[in-house]
Amino acid sequence: MEISDHLKGILSTLPDKPGCYIMKNTDGKIIYVGKAINLKNRVRSYFHNDTGYDHKTRRLVKDISDLEWILVGSELEALILEMNLIKRHRPHYNIRMKDDKRYPYIKVHWAQDFPKVTVTRQMQEDGARYFGPYTSAWAVHQTLDVLRRIFPYLTCDREITGKDARACLYHDIKLCTAPCIGAIDREGYRQVISDLQDFLNGHSEGVLARLHEKMELASQSMQFERAAVLRDQLKALGNIIERQKVVFASDYVDSDVIAMARANNEACVQVFFIRGGKLIGREYFILEGTEDTRDPEVIAEFIKQFYTEAAFIPGQVLLPQEIEEAQIIQQWLRGRSGGHKVEMVVPHQGQPHELVKMAAENAAETLHALRVQWQADTHRQEQSLADLQKALKLAQPPNRIECYDISNTQGTASVGSMVVFSQGVPDKKLYRRFNIETVSGPDDFASMEEVLTRRFRRWQAAQGKELDPGSKPDTAFSILPDVLIVDGGKGQLGRAVRVLDKYTLLDKVTVVGLAKQEEELFFPNRSKTLVLPRQSQGLYLIQRIRDEAHRFAITAHRKKRTRQGLASALDTIPGIGPARRKALLKYFGSVDMIKAATPDELISVPGITLVLAESIKAHLE
């Protein structure tokens, strides 16, 4: 293959040391990250042996326009750096967990005297204890709904002194132990939360024994209501434990079982969690970028990415086959687990082998179910686009649909929204907001004209007709829509037609107005409106697009109105300009906090004198 002089120069300077290499395309975007014990040999091999590579790697090499590398001190450091770079940049040609930044965790705020239990999507070094990641936020909340009935935990924001006069409603319905009124002390409450953590870790025997002992003591002391509550908790725990399959003796090492299924360039990995000898849970993960990659490499990449995010590293990971990087990954896992030994094992017989087979079967069933669901969704999208093609008399189904909406409050904080749907699904990276600049008062028609004018002026610039020197066109505006929808009737449609006519685009873009009340479609130069059938997939799509444009506009408007509200109270104070206003808001966080501050606290802000502090207090009181 032909190699550019730029790449030849880089290849000639590659060091023969360990590190990571970063490959970029012509736009400067990172498309692949890899690691090597010898950078010189590894990177050069991409360009000198292309006939031996698979289709995916040949496409990667063809797209490479630039190279960078980072030297490290060891293979382990290279592994860690590679994982961090993939997580940060999510390169197109790397294998990656789908939506890995969005997985939820159960968080126990253990550093608090009276810990709460919440759901979060980010682990931090804050003294809390985390469980996960899980793939379904809904399932996490369902789990916590059950556990809260067994281990009642705080959800309110009260400061717990034990001296409140009354407990909240949750105490009355047995969903809170009411430490606020002293019904349980700190040690007792923390024991409840400790039991909850033990249960999440799969170690329920001690929890059951403790609850049973408490129930007997309550019964013997004739605290029958308390005994009944404990009885119900034991029963609920028993119901959950019955669903947890016992697979090993209780002293068997905690393990994760990993297996995979693949079909048509898609990969689904199933993980079974074995704790205390019981199968306490399972999760599946979809991987992207697995095309033409061998199974062991896919599994290795999953292990690295999953355990980067996992809140717990077990002593054993059972795998369906050997992976090449086993030794270095085990070394890394040991570091992640705090120095405890972690083994990756490929079982060939017995119960461990059966578990790996069962995980593989589950992965295959999950992937099949997801494919059926994806195909159904694709069918609905195809049907909706076909409906619109017929209704709007288009030559082909619309690939790109744009919708615009205006939001303001009596003409203030006016914002326009642009949402884009590609192939019938939202393309959120192309969404744009417009702060209305030329319109005074509540004139939605003029605001719509301004937004569309700015949108198509950007399109014109992207064609090179008005491009300023050194500027780069926004990809959201460089492509014309097949269908343009304005949220409104004839008035809004008329302004849209005016703008399209100005840019001579009326014969290139189909434009319609959508009235809210009857869901009528308005067309240029036609008095008769169109009402799509109520069960039409095309109507559902248009409604979804319109609702998304409205939501996006409302969200932007509220943010702008909030910012203006914060600023306006300070703008009336003599001596407070933009810089001091920004410094005050940055230091205190809100006007209410500024209002509550003392003059001595106010002068802690750079640029605020005692005279200004007293003026601020006087104006805000």
Steps between C-alpha positions, in 0.01 A plus 500: 500500500602862447626674814507879517831680557357629830437148628835376368671768704314395814565128446872566464516659845305236695686384813550131585350547848164419664214745465167585340441614143216728391374496141308791349307565179514803268272699735738445791254267672640207697387180325712236678708460815737207554789397721828326435805371680699623199334798330734496201424141402128506579403822322713432191335159463168668412653648184728215392270199524156613387430179304501301822248724674122469516261738326450719807874557550551577131228764522667642811839530327337667200348766732824581687635847425697573814667317789599584855652288773553517875789319665445314828720307737345153479242279331264553795522877464428462127191291579365759745571793267337320206182437702481862613545632146234267360257601774563870440494505118291190410684452166298357214728201431545394864272248670291687757214438738186666371396802713759408763487848655133463582489185711346555845636395839342461843684741730506462880616829655700320768705805599185660645396428860158392371575370148249542220466266203475655153549422132789669320678472167846595620731345758715738705762471773267643765484230766177357358452135403383412152326199347488447124512595223151393394360530149147606594420799721143376521615165639721676756209707627281190514767324706524792742121514536511141626808545718360813664212295639753265657770752595318834547743781418478878509388695196429842654734797542444550872794563728491196727513603867261242644298782656240581231144516630352286222618253243397518135239293323757238396539395864125442523506268198809312626738637235720694744639412845467868608839586650375861482283442810743261667305184413836348402848618595802549274645153563166329445436689175849428367448130577188506280699654214787257561253212465376651175857509367563142608187394318604683182833318526317166514584428866154460650550228765613741772221742411235227528639378835507853644144580389374167636666567837346848516156357417528243783609765751216731396249217536633398842475859625143517360590764238269325259474780243881516478517121474245506216706755307811284536302192398388675180857607428625144544228372267589759233868409529416132472304563180800674343749237616282222357549654156877502546630170367750321725785386274795445736572447868468823696877517555571489125698801376285790369499482121380668184406274209550657156381365165410648162273457200554657157289545188529729198778721639322536836628363831317446829694416816318343796643524852379280788586621851572216746520619861506276804444199273175644358415649162380839627462684171581527133555783254551516124708751305498582129836567334564722198787482251541121520492440124770255378651471850569157650300389805795501745584862407138609544479333841833655606380848403175446688683389815721809495211741450256328735740476793608860450143586600412212734454584868624154609773272364441132596776252576422297188380572146377197303546531122394294195850500350857613557597860424846612392536782754397288799813558710515878463121534549518289818778728625283803429194341666704428810588868523134598446389263780735647758768235472279191534574207270281486189508198268354462151406136448369305199312204655472180293278290724270502801267774622727790395498371141121461510468860624705633209280301259186637666634855476570448128146369445359803681715731289372335181135527613549864601662590169219327309233687701678831444530435128125431479437825688742697280340358187153595627619854571662519158176382339304774681752762389484378142120504512487852645738634233301324228179658635659845487635437150148423382330782692749766390531360145877459525710315243655288777472456878638805686847431639537824699212685668548828687246663731503850652323652800508831689470539877472820706313656791321817389779565254786460747785246489391392150665184370460304178567128472610283211474121532612251238371147438707276272340183364208556739708522822627808688853609411574702815851601405341713226252678729554877526359788708465860384483799736267747330697818430301727266142467630347703783186382674295183451521471119533127426466556124795737482698278738442200275615702199819600685577140599448361150697785342794425727469127431509534120762773510717242676416249226602753237824565684570127513479494120791747495291795386530709817766316699719731707876440471613244756149400605370144488141416400272338756404152377149549641435764232701372204229254382152603389194329653272292282205622708482817712225522764409822679291474815199712412245571230485733202683789663810303590490313169489831310818622671673170423403527133635856490840387627522199269407721205775746598756221475333346190431175683124459450556237233756313714336490844145385577358730769184449708339663803354288778207644697472376859123467548393271219846377399440653156776533244509830308664526156621805304248642254232247600183591689418139586679345792592136547408290805687170516308193622502468880675161491753609239866436584573816302284703741670345801840598358394859429354534850819365652715741299275795591500404870879467496539847346263642762686328785835620373375860464335503844815366667717768337248772586485402867879502528522840336220642714670368815831659399328830428317486831823443687672782323220759507491530880870584500497722191304769688774545761735794433860387463413141410596437138527172308835399654396558862158343438670189358742488794216524753293228334804275465592544868151465653315300235170691504343839573332352808840403643634847421197651672561283810873586519642748751705803385813326632423198284428717196838675515665159468411521131773667291397854403234543770581777748323561829308790343386276212410223745274733697345624173430140394331426832289814474382426145423132558310536829 
